[in-house]
Amino acid sequence: MSQQLSPAPLTPALLTTEADGPGQQALLALEQSASEALAARRPWLLFAPQLEAQFERDATAERVARFRVLGVIALLILNLFNITDRSMLPDIAEQAMTIRLGILSPVMAAALLALYLPGVARWREWILAALVVLASASLIYFFTQSRHPNALQYHTGVILIVMFGNIVIRLRFWFAFATSLLILVLYITGIAQLQHMAPEIKLNSDMVLFSAVAISLVANYQMEYDSRRGYLQTLLQRIEALKLKRSRDELDRQAKSDPLTGLANRRYFDSRLLNEWSRAQREQDTIAIIYLDVDNFKAYNDHYGHQAGDECLIRVAREINASVQRSSDVCARYGGEEFIILLPQTTLASARAVAERVRNAIEAIQLRHDYSDAAKWVTISCGVACCVPRPGDSSGSLIENADHALYAAKSAGRNQVCIHTQQAISAA
C-alpha cells in the first residue's frame, strides 16, 4: 500500500477568506510570549526578541508621523535661540548662529527626513537620541565659550531639551536613560569650566538638571510602561479575534467540504447548482455539468484495500481540482467514487474540453490498477451535459442528462468522455 496522502484543497469557490498569510502566522506565534510578558509586567521594558520586533513594527507608523510634527517644532525652537543670543551671548552670537543654521539645522532636517527611509527603521532611536545629544551639546558649548555674565542663565536651555526628548519625543526608555546620563555628564563638565560662577551656584545648577533628568525619566518610564501593556492587551485581542475567525472559517469549510478529498460536498454542490441555475434561467445563459467516476473502483478497493482506495480518491480529487481553475466552477465529491463539476457560463464544447483535460490528467498519474478492464492504471469515465435553462426546467434534469452520458461512456468501454445533446449521446 502507498503512503497516506493529504486531502486535496478546496476549490477557489469554496474559499470565503484567503488562507493565512505569513503576517497572520507570525502574529499567532506571538501569543505565548505576549501572555507571559503581560503576566510578568516586564518592568525592564523589553520583550522577547520576536515580540519586541513586532512591537516596533506596529508602532513605527504612528511614531514617525509624530516625529514629523515634533521635528519641525524642534527646529523652530532651536533657531529661535538666535534671537535671544543677541542679548544673552552677544560675544559669540554670530558664531552660535553660524553653527545653528550651518550645521545643526541641516543635520537635524536630514536626519528627520531619513526616518522615512525603509532601511533606517532599526536606527530610528539611535538617530533621535543623537539629535537630542547634539542639540544639548551645542548649548553647553555656547555657554562655556561665552564670557558674558548672562551666560550663567543660558544653561537652562539644556533642561528644556532633556524634557523635550524624554517627555515630548518620548525616546524609548533605555535610549532616554543613556541620552540623559550623557547630557548630564557633559553639562556638569561644562559648568565646571565656568570660572565666573560661584561653586554653590554650580552645584545648584547641577542639581536642577539632575532633578529634571530624574523627573522626565520617571515620566518616560511610566508612559512607555503603559504603552507596552496597552500594546500587549491589544495584541492578544487581535490574536484572539484571528483565532476565532480561523475557527469560523474552518467550521465553514468543513460544512462545505468532503472530509476525505477536500472537495466540495454534495450538499454545498446542490446549493451552488440551484443558485447558478436560477442565474442562468434569468440571464438565459449556458450552464454545464461534468459527471464522472473512477473506472472499476470496486475492484480496486477489493484488491488493494480500503486505505489504498481512499488514497486513490484523494489523488483523483487533486487532479480534478488542479484541472478546473475558474473560481466560479465547483468540483465536488458526489458519492463514493463519483465526482461532479459545475461549470457556469460554459458551452458544451468548452465543458467537453474540461472533461478531457481532467481525464488526461488522471490517466497521466498512472496509478496502477491491475484489475481494470479499461487500462493498466486508474482511469475515469465522464458524462457531459449542457443547457440554457428554460422557465419551469429543473436543475435535476441537467444532472440526469450528465448521468446518462456517463452511463454511455462506461458502456462504450470506459476511460472516455461522452456528451449529452438534445438529439443523442455521443462520444467526445
C-alpha positions in Angstrom: 0.0 0.0 0.0 1.2 3.5 -0.7 1.8 6.3 1.8 -1.2 8.1 3.2 -1.9 11.3 1.2 -3.5 14.5 2.5 -6.8 15.7 1.0 -6.8 18.0 -2.0 -7.5 21.6 -1.2 -11.0 23.2 -1.6 -11.8 24.8 -4.9 -11.5 28.6 -5.0 -15.3 28.9 -5.0 -15.4 27.4 -1.5 -12.9 29.7 0.0 -14.7 32.6 1.7 -11.4 34.1 3.0 -7.8 33.9 1.9 -5.5 31.4 3.6 -3.5 32.7 6.4 -0.5 34.7 5.2 2.9 34.9 6.8 1.8 38.0 8.8 -1.1 36.2 10.5 1.1 33.1 11.2 3.7 35.4 12.8 1.1 37.1 14.9 -0.3 33.8 16.2 3.2 32.7 17.1 3.5 35.6 19.5 0.6 34.6 21.7 2.6 32.8 24.3 5.3 35.4 24.6 2.7 38.2 24.8 0.8 36.4 27.5 3.9 35.8 29.5 5.1 39.4 29.1 1.7 40.7 30.2 1.7 38.4 33.3 5.3 39.3 34.1 4.6 43.0 33.6 8.1 43.4 32.1 9.4 46.1 34.4 12.6 46.3 32.3 10.6 47.5 29.3 12.0 44.9 26.9 10.1 42.0 25.3 11.4 38.8 23.9 13.2 39.4 20.5 10.3 38.5 18.2 7.7 40.3 20.2 10.0 43.3 20.5 10.4 43.4 16.8 6.6 43.2 16.2 6.1 45.9 18.8 8.4 48.2 16.9 6.9 47.4 13.5 3.4 48.1 14.8 4.5 51.4 16.4 6.5 52.7 13.5 3.8 54.5 11.5 2.4 56.4 14.5 5.8 57.3 15.9 7.2 58.5 12.5 4.1 60.6 11.9 4.5 62.2 15.3 8.2 62.8 14.8 7.4 64.7 11.6 5.4 67.3 13.5 7.8 67.4 16.5 10.8 67.7 14.3 9.5 70.9 12.8 8.7 72.2 16.2 12.2 71.3 17.5 13.9 73.1 14.5 11.8 76.2 15.1 12.6 76.4 18.8 16.3 75.7 18.2 16.6 78.6 15.8 14.5 80.9 18.0 17.6 80.9 20.3 19.3 83.0 17.6 17.1 85.9 18.7 17.9 85.6 22.4 21.6 85.1 21.7 21.9 88.8 20.8 21.3 89.7 24.5 22.3 86.6 26.3 25.6 85.7 24.5 26.5 88.9 22.5 30.1 88.0 22.3 29.5 84.7 20.4 26.1 85.4 18.9 27.4 85.3 15.3 29.3 82.1 15.9 26.2 80.5 17.5 24.0 81.4 14.6 26.5 80.0 12.1 26.6 76.7 13.9 22.8 76.5 14.3 22.0 77.4 10.7 25.0 75.9 9.0 25.4 72.7 10.9 22.6 71.8 13.4 19.6 72.7 11.3 20.8 70.8 8.1 21.8 67.8 10.1 18.5 67.6 12.0 16.5 68.2 8.9 18.4 65.4 7.0 18.1 63.0 10.0 14.3 63.6 10.2 13.9 63.0 6.5 15.9 59.8 6.8 13.4 58.4 9.3 11.0 57.8 6.4 13.5 55.5 4.6 12.7 51.8 4.9 16.2 50.7 5.9 16.5 53.4 8.6 13.8 52.0 10.9 16.2 49.9 13.0 18.3 53.0 13.6 15.4 55.4 14.5 16.0 55.6 18.2 19.8 56.0 17.7 19.2 58.9 15.3 16.7 60.7 17.6 19.0 60.1 20.7 21.9 61.6 18.7 19.9 64.7 17.8 19.0 65.3 21.4 22.6 65.0 22.5 23.8 67.2 19.6 21.3 70.0 20.5 22.2 69.8 24.2 26.0 69.7 23.4 25.6 72.8 21.3 24.1 74.8 24.1 26.7 73.6 26.6 29.4 74.6 24.1 27.9 78.1 23.7 27.7 79.0 27.4 31.2 77.6 28.0 32.6 79.7 25.2 30.9 83.0 26.2 32.4 85.3 28.8 29.3 87.4 29.1 27.6 87.4 32.6 24.3 86.4 31.1 25.8 83.1 30.1 25.2 81.9 33.6 21.5 81.7 32.8 21.9 80.1 29.4 22.3 76.6 30.8 18.5 76.4 31.5 18.0 75.7 27.8 19.6 72.2 28.3 16.8 71.3 30.7 14.2 72.1 28.0 16.0 69.8 25.5 16.1 67.0 28.0 12.4 67.4 28.8 11.6 67.6 25.1 13.5 64.4 24.4 12.2 62.3 27.3 8.6 63.5 27.5 7.6 65.1 24.2 9.5 62.9 21.7 9.4 60.0 24.2 12.6 58.2 23.3 12.4 54.5 24.3 13.3 54.4 28.0 16.7 52.9 27.7 17.7 55.3 25.0 16.3 58.2 27.1 18.2 57.0 30.1 21.5 56.7 28.3 21.0 60.0 26.5 20.1 61.9 29.7 23.1 60.4 31.5 25.4 61.6 28.7 23.9 65.1 28.7 24.2 65.3 32.5 27.9 64.4 32.3 28.5 66.9 29.5 26.6 69.6 31.5 28.4 69.0 34.7 31.7 69.1 32.9 30.7 72.3 31.1 29.5 74.0 34.3 32.8 73.2 36.0 34.7 75.2 33.4 32.8 78.4 34.2 35.3 80.4 36.3 33.0 83.3 37.0 30.2 81.1 38.5 30.3 80.5 42.3 30.7 76.9 43.4 27.3 76.8 45.2 25.6 78.1 42.1 27.3 75.4 40.0 26.1 72.7 42.5 22.6 74.1 42.4 22.6 74.1 38.6 23.8 70.6 38.5 21.1 69.5 40.9 18.4 71.3 38.9 19.4 69.4 35.7 19.7 66.2 37.7 16.2 66.7 39.0 14.9 67.4 35.6 16.5 64.3 34.2 15.1 62.2 37.1 11.6 63.6 36.8 11.5 63.3 33.0 12.9 59.7 33.1 10.2 58.7 35.6 7.5 60.1 33.3 9.1 58.5 30.3 9.3 55.1 32.1 5.6 55.3 33.1 4.4 56.3 29.6 6.4 53.5 27.9 5.3 51.0 30.6 1.6 51.9 30.0 2.2 51.9 26.2 3.7 48.4 26.3 1.0 47.0 28.5 -1.7 48.5 26.3 0.0 47.1 23.2 0.1 43.6 24.8 -3.6 43.7 25.6 -4.4 44.9 22.1 -2.1 42.3 20.5 -3.8 39.5 22.5 -7.2 40.8 21.5 -6.1 40.8 17.8 -4.8 37.2 18.2 -8.0 36.1 19.8 -10.0 37.7 17.1 -7.9 36.0 14.5 -8.2 32.6 16.2 -12.0 33.0 16.3 -12.0 33.9 12.6 -9.9 30.9 11.7 -12.2 28.7 13.8 -15.3 30.0 12.0 -13.6 29.7 8.6 -12.6 26.1 9.4 -16.2 25.2 10.6 -17.5 26.8 7.4 -15.0 24.9 5.3 -15.9 21.6 7.0 -19.6 22.2 6.4 -18.9 22.7 2.7 -16.3 20.1 2.0 -15.9 16.4 1.8 -13.7 15.2 4.7 -11.7 12.7 2.6 -10.9 14.6 -0.6 -11.3 18.2 0.5 -13.5 19.0 -2.5 -17.0 20.4 -2.1 -19.5 18.0 -0.6 -22.9 17.1 -2.2 -24.9 19.5 0.0 -22.8 22.5 -1.0 -22.8 21.5 -4.6 -26.6 21.2 -4.7 -26.8 24.7 -3.2 -24.5 26.2 -5.7 -26.2 24.5 -8.6 -29.6 26.0 -7.6 -28.0 29.5 -7.4 -26.3 29.1 -10.8 -29.4 27.5 -12.3 -31.5 30.5 -11.2 -29.0 32.9 -12.6 -28.8 31.1 -15.9 -32.6 31.0 -16.2 -32.8 34.7 -15.5 -30.0 35.7 -17.9 -30.6 32.9 -20.4 -27.0 31.8 -20.2 -25.4 28.3 -20.5 -24.6 26.0 -17.6 -22.8 22.7 -17.9 -22.2 19.6 -15.7 -19.5 17.0 -15.9 -20.4 13.8 -14.1 -17.5 11.3 -13.7 -16.5 8.3 -11.7 -13.4 6.1 -11.2 -13.5 3.1 -13.6 -13.7 -0.3 -11.8 -13.2 1.3 -8.4 -14.9 -1.6 -6.6 -12.3 -4.0 -8.0 -9.5 -1.6 -6.9 -10.9 -1.3 -3.4 -11.4 -5.1 -3.1 -7.9 -6.0 -4.2 -5.8 -3.1 -2.8 -7.8 -2.4 0.3 -9.9 0.5 1.6 -6.9 2.6 2.7 -5.5 2.4 -0.8 -8.9 3.1 -2.2 -9.1 6.3 -0.1 -5.7 7.3 -1.3 -6.8 6.7 -4.9 -9.8 9.0 -4.4 -7.6 11.7 -2.9 -5.3 11.6 -5.9 -8.2 11.7 -8.3 -9.7 14.7 -6.4 -6.4 16.5 -6.5 -6.1 16.2 -10.3 -9.8 17.3 -10.7 -9.2 20.3 -8.6 -6.0 21.2 -10.4 -7.6 20.9 -13.8 -10.6 23.2 -13.1 -9.2 26.6 -12.5 -12.0 29.2 -12.6 -13.2 30.5 -9.3 -16.8 30.2 -10.4 -16.5 26.4 -11.0 -17.3 23.9 -8.3 -15.7 20.5 -8.0 -17.5 18.1 -5.6 -17.4 14.5 -4.5 -21.0 13.4 -5.2 -20.8 10.0 -3.5 -18.4 7.0 -3.3 -16.2 7.2 -6.3 -18.4 9.7 -8.1 -17.4 13.3 -8.7 -19.3 16.2 -10.3 -18.1 19.5 -11.7 -20.4 22.6 -12.1 -19.3 24.9 -14.9 -21.4 28.1 -15.1 -21.4 30.2 -18.3 -19.8 27.3 -20.2 -20.7 25.9 -23.6 -20.9 22.2 -24.3 -17.7 22.3 -26.3 -15.8 24.0 -23.5 -17.2 21.6 -20.9 -16.1 18.7 -23.1 -12.6 20.2 -23.3 -12.5 20.5 -19.5 -13.7 16.8 -19.1 -10.9 15.7 -21.5 -8.3 17.7 -19.5 -9.4 16.1 -16.3 -9.5 12.6 -17.8 -6.0 13.0 -19.3 -4.6 14.4 -16.0 -5.8 11.4 -14.0 -4.6 8.9 -16.6 -1.2 10.7 -16.7 -0.5 10.0 -13.0 -0.5 6.2 -13.9 -1.8 5.0 -10.6 -1.5 1.2 -11.1 -4.8 -0.7 -11.4 -4.2 -4.3 -12.5 -7.9 -5.2 -12.1 -9.4 -2.6 -14.5 -10.8 -3.6 -17.9 -10.1 -0.1 -19.3 -6.3 0.3 -18.7 -3.4 -0.8 -16.5 -3.9 2.2 -14.3 -6.7 4.2 -12.7 -8.9 6.0 -15.3 -12.2 7.8 -15.2 -15.3 8.0 -17.4 -17.1 11.3 -17.9 -20.5 12.4 -18.9 -21.1 16.0 -20.0 -24.4 17.9 -20.3 -25.1 21.5 -21.0 -28.2 23.6 -21.5 -29.8 27.1 -21.3 -32.4 26.6 -18.6 -36.0 27.5 -19.7 -38.7 28.6 -17.3 -40.0 25.6 -15.4 -37.0 23.4 -16.1 -35.4 21.6 -13.1 -31.7 21.5 -12.4 -32.1 17.8 -11.7 -32.7 17.3 -15.4 -29.2 18.6 -16.1 -27.6 16.1 -13.7 -29.8 13.3 -15.1 -28.6 14.1 -18.6 -24.9 14.1 -17.5 -25.6 10.8 -15.7 -27.0 9.3 -18.9 -23.8 10.4 -20.7 -21.7 8.9 -18.0 -23.5 5.6 -18.3 -22.9 5.7 -22.1 -19.2 6.3 -21.6 -18.9 3.3 -19.3 -20.9 1.1 -21.6 -18.7 2.1 -24.5 -15.6 0.8 -22.7 -14.8 3.4 -20.0 -11.9 5.9 -19.9 -13.6 8.3 -22.2 -15.9 11.3 -22.4 -19.5 11.2 -23.7 -21.7 14.2 -24.2 -25.4 14.6 -24.0 -27.2 16.6 -26.7 -30.9 17.1 -27.4 -30.6 14.6 -30.3 -28.4 11.8 -28.8 -25.5 10.9 -26.5 -22.2 10.7 -28.4 -18.5 10.1 -27.5 -16.4 13.2 -27.4 
